């Protein structure tokens, strides 16, 4: 009988080492996903959990969800919330990365303090901003009154016209340190001699930023924006803690819509369908991100 060679044994041992990770993914990722898909094509309600029937209804749950005006209202709010958050946190993160890329006293300490916002649990951050923006006892309105601008004090989270802005502010506060950290790493990969040579040739600071820094930071910037899109589009905890989706659905983003269908109306089939539709944008962003990474690796190997 022929004994397996060293390469076959190494390959078999590699598969054995992969088994725990594969089992974890199958149990906590693949199974819930497939079960959610199964639920989305069945009529599952509260009675079904008590042993009632779960009849197959095809795409009826999806048709019900996409015909609901509340679903499209939540989609628009999610897109607006995501776009505003990405623009603000990326811009502020880039500005802070440019600041901390230069040596100055207390650079490391200030950078570490900024990371606290990212390290705090989102529930804690949401509670903090709910207190800061409170109409009666909020620190923000108290500060406005203290500097003689009491006329600008406002019910920030109970007014439909400003509640979404308050939630965006909290999410930006959490996301800026993450953006700053990744962009700062990207800035450190740029050869300082490029800026020195450009300065010797008479290029101004603005020209060096536009012609050297921005083009070389493009791969890192795309990665930061895509990761921010994947995280921000499905944000639930901050919005739930600060406003609960109100007032009058002014902050009911798509994740809260899915939550309400599931746990308020107990329409589990429709909730599963809405949850899968929630995954569309992050999934497309993830596919684009992976393809971009592979393309960069291929171009790097070719170079």
TAMO-V723833 format. One record per backbone hydrogen bond with DSSP energy under -0.5 kcal/mol. NH is the residue of the N-H (numbers start at 1). CO is the residue of the C=O. E is the energy in kcal/mol with one decimal. If there is no record, write none. Layout:
<<NH | CO | E> <NH | CO | E>>
This chain:
<<9 | 5 | -2.0> <10 | 6 | -2.6> <11 | 7 | -2.3> <12 | 8 | -2.4> <13 | 9 | -2.7> <14 | 10 | -2.2> <15 | 11 | -1.9> <16 | 12 | -1.9> <17 | 13 | -2.3> <18 | 14 | -1.4> <19 | 15 | -1.0> <19 | 16 | -0.6> <20 | 16 | -0.5> <22 | 18 | -2.6> <23 | 19 | -2.9> <24 | 20 | -2.2> <25 | 21 | -2.4> <26 | 22 | -2.5> <27 | 23 | -2.3> <28 | 24 | -2.6> <29 | 25 | -1.8> <30 | 25 | -2.7> <31 | 26 | -2.3> <33 | 29 | -1.7> <34 | 30 | -2.8> <35 | 31 | -2.6> <36 | 32 | -2.0> <37 | 33 | -2.1> <38 | 34 | -2.4> <39 | 35 | -2.5> <40 | 36 | -2.0> <41 | 37 | -0.7> <41 | 38 | -1.0> <42 | 39 | -1.7> <43 | 55 | -3.0> <44 | 42 | -1.4> <45 | 43 | -0.6> <46 | 266 | -0.6> <48 | 45 | -0.8> <49 | 45 | -0.8> <49 | 46 | -0.9> <50 | 47 | -0.9> <51 | 48 | -1.4> <52 | 47 | -1.9> <57 | 41 | -2.0> <58 | 41 | -1.0> <60 | 57 | -1.9> <63 | 59 | -2.4> <64 | 60 | -2.3> <65 | 61 | -2.2> <66 | 62 | -2.6> <67 | 63 | -1.2> <68 | 65 | -1.5> <69 | 67 | -0.6> <71 | 68 | -0.9> <72 | 68 | -1.2> <73 | 69 | -2.1> <74 | 70 | -2.0> <75 | 71 | -2.1> <76 | 72 | -2.4> <77 | 73 | -2.1> <78 | 74 | -2.5> <79 | 75 | -2.5> <80 | 76 | -2.5> <81 | 77 | -3.0> <82 | 78 | -2.6> <83 | 79 | -2.7> <84 | 80 | -2.5> <85 | 81 | -2.0> <86 | 82 | -2.7> <87 | 83 | -2.4> <88 | 84 | -2.1> <89 | 85 | -2.7> <90 | 86 | -2.1> <91 | 87 | -2.1> <92 | 88 | -2.7> <93 | 89 | -2.0> <94 | 90 | -2.6> <95 | 91 | -2.2> <96 | 92 | -2.4> <97 | 93 | -2.2> <98 | 94 | -2.4> <99 | 95 | -1.7> <100 | 96 | -2.9> <101 | 97 | -1.2> <102 | 99 | -1.2> <107 | 104 | -1.5> <110 | 106 | -2.4> <111 | 107 | -2.2> <112 | 108 | -2.0> <113 | 109 | -2.2> <114 | 110 | -1.9> <115 | 111 | -1.1> <116 | 113 | -1.2> <117 | 114 | -0.9> <119 | 115 | -1.9> <120 | 116 | -1.9> <124 | 121 | -0.6> <125 | 121 | -2.1> <126 | 122 | -2.9> <127 | 123 | -2.2> <128 | 124 | -2.3> <129 | 125 | -2.3> <130 | 126 | -2.0> <131 | 127 | -1.8> <132 | 128 | -2.3> <133 | 129 | -2.2> <134 | 131 | -1.2> <138 | 134 | -1.0> <140 | 132 | -2.4> <141 | 132 | -0.5> <142 | 138 | -1.8> <143 | 139 | -2.2> <144 | 140 | -2.0> <145 | 141 | -2.2> <146 | 142 | -2.0> <147 | 143 | -1.5> <148 | 145 | -1.2> <149 | 144 | -3.3> <152 | 149 | -2.1> <153 | 150 | -1.4> <156 | 133 | -0.5> <156 | 154 | -1.6> <157 | 133 | -0.6> <159 | 155 | -1.1> <160 | 158 | -0.6> <162 | 159 | -1.6> <163 | 159 | -2.0> <166 | 162 | -1.9> <167 | 163 | -1.8> <168 | 164 | -2.5> <169 | 165 | -2.3> <170 | 166 | -1.7> <171 | 167 | -2.3> <172 | 168 | -2.7> <173 | 169 | -2.1> <174 | 170 | -1.5> <175 | 171 | -2.3> <176 | 172 | -2.4> <177 | 173 | -0.5> <178 | 174 | -0.6> <179 | 175 | -2.2> <180 | 176 | -3.1> <181 | 177 | -2.5> <182 | 178 | -2.0> <183 | 179 | -2.5> <184 | 180 | -2.2> <185 | 181 | -1.7> <186 | 182 | -1.9> <187 | 183 | -2.3> <188 | 184 | -1.8> <189 | 185 | -0.6> <189 | 186 | -0.8> <190 | 187 | -1.2> <194 | 191 | -1.6> <195 | 191 | -0.7> <196 | 192 | -2.2> <197 | 193 | -2.7> <198 | 194 | -2.0> <199 | 195 | -2.5> <200 | 196 | -2.2> <201 | 197 | -1.7> <202 | 199 | -1.3> <203 | 198 | -2.7> <208 | 204 | -2.5> <209 | 205 | -2.1> <210 | 206 | -2.4> <211 | 207 | -2.8> <212 | 208 | -1.8> <213 | 208 | -1.9> <214 | 209 | -2.7> <216 | 212 | -1.9> <217 | 213 | -1.7> <218 | 214 | -0.5> <218 | 215 | -1.0> <221 | 217 | -2.9> <222 | 218 | -2.5> <223 | 219 | -1.9> <224 | 220 | -2.6> <225 | 221 | -2.5> <226 | 222 | -2.4> <227 | 223 | -2.5> <228 | 224 | -2.3> <229 | 225 | -2.3> <230 | 226 | -2.4> <231 | 227 | -2.1> <232 | 228 | -3.0> <233 | 229 | -2.1> <234 | 230 | -0.5> <234 | 231 | -0.5> <235 | 232 | -1.7> <240 | 236 | -2.6> <241 | 237 | -2.4> <242 | 238 | -2.2> <243 | 239 | -2.5> <244 | 239 | -1.9> <245 | 239 | -0.6> <246 | 243 | -1.6> <250 | 247 | -1.7> <251 | 245 | -1.6> <252 | 245 | -0.6> <252 | 249 | -0.8> <253 | 251 | -2.0> <254 | 74 | -0.7> <256 | 253 | -0.5> <257 | 253 | -1.9> <258 | 254 | -2.3> <259 | 255 | -1.9> <260 | 256 | -2.6> <261 | 257 | -2.3> <262 | 258 | -2.1> <263 | 259 | -3.0> <264 | 260 | -2.0> <265 | 260 | -2.0> <267 | 261 | -2.4> <268 | 44 | -0.7> <268 | 266 | -1.0> <269 | 44 | -1.8> <271 | 267 | -2.5> <272 | 268 | -2.3> <273 | 269 | -1.9> <274 | 270 | -2.7> <275 | 271 | -2.4> <276 | 272 | -2.0> <277 | 273 | -2.0> <278 | 274 | -1.8> <279 | 275 | -0.9> <280 | 277 | -1.1> <282 | 278 | -0.6> <283 | 279 | -2.5> <284 | 280 | -2.6> <285 | 281 | -2.4> <286 | 282 | -2.5> <287 | 283 | -2.5> <288 | 284 | -2.4> <289 | 285 | -2.3> <290 | 286 | -2.5> <291 | 287 | -2.4> <292 | 288 | -2.1> <293 | 289 | -2.3> <294 | 290 | -2.3> <295 | 291 | -2.2> <296 | 292 | -2.5> <297 | 293 | -2.3> <298 | 294 | -2.4> <299 | 295 | -2.6> <300 | 296 | -2.3> <301 | 297 | -2.3> <302 | 298 | -2.2> <303 | 299 | -1.9>>
